[in-house]
Amino acid sequence: MRTHPLTAMSVSVFLLLSAGAVAQTEASPEHGAEETGKTPPEHDATELSKATQNPVGDLLSVPFQFNFNTGGGLEDRTFFLLNFQPVIPIKLSSNWNLIARTIVPVIDAPGPEGTRFRGIGDVQEQLFFAPAKSGGFIWGLGPVLSLPTATVDSVRTGSWAAGPSGVLVVMTGPWVVGGLASQLWTFEDEGGAPRINQLSFQYFINYNFSGGWALVTAPVLTANWEATRGERWTVPVGIGVSKTTVFRRQPLSLAVQYYHNVVRPDDAAANQLRFVFSLLFPTKK
């Protein structure tokens, strides 16, 4: 796998942030929580970890998801994708919340003869209407919109697309399990291929330990209905680990995950290494 400047910089930033957070939480116990970065009483690390795993919770979060895709049709090249995806809960009433989830993809894609193409992809906006009080069984429904903002030719669609989306979550004991699905169809296009007709489904299984540690899997399965039969599905499987902590009074979450595409189009990557860094802003009760 060839290393390029953006890849090296992204890994370096993630490792520096991780090292700083871990060093802060492992500081000497004789210092107070404010000095050492240990989780203060108002932020229980395990409960905060579970809150980050709920896509329609009342937790404002700002995740940066670094995805390194290689192998398969990419061979030894790397397709880098940084998803900046802030999640903003909005209280509509005492019974209902609106969860706004924006996904801004920043892309560094390989081109012919060692060239690379850098820019952004199509921005998506997901809106979920969810009950404000739902206990251990949580759900949300709403629209998803895809905007033709891509500046990288290899991923440019020129399509405005929309469709339904939904999420179900079950939280019981240390488990947070659920799924998030959406279907997009093009409703306005600049003309020509490709048009968007895509199903996306992300299931997630999290087992939470004490101290904010969790074992996680959250692969994203996609089906491109415009592709020829046999080239439609991408099905990854994998696992990872996350740590939720507080660094200088700022709650945050760090995760590393690996996925292998057991089903994929011929030209798609076979492997994905994912790092996630999230700033967390718990709602004051």
Helices and strands as residue ranges (DSSP letters): H 5-25, H 33-36, H 45-52, E 60-70, G 72-74, E 78-84, E 87-91, E 96-110, G 112-114, E 116-120, E 123-131, E 137-147, G 153-155, E 159-172, E 175-189, E 197-208, G 210-212, E 213-217, E 220-224, E 233-247, E 250-263, E 271-281
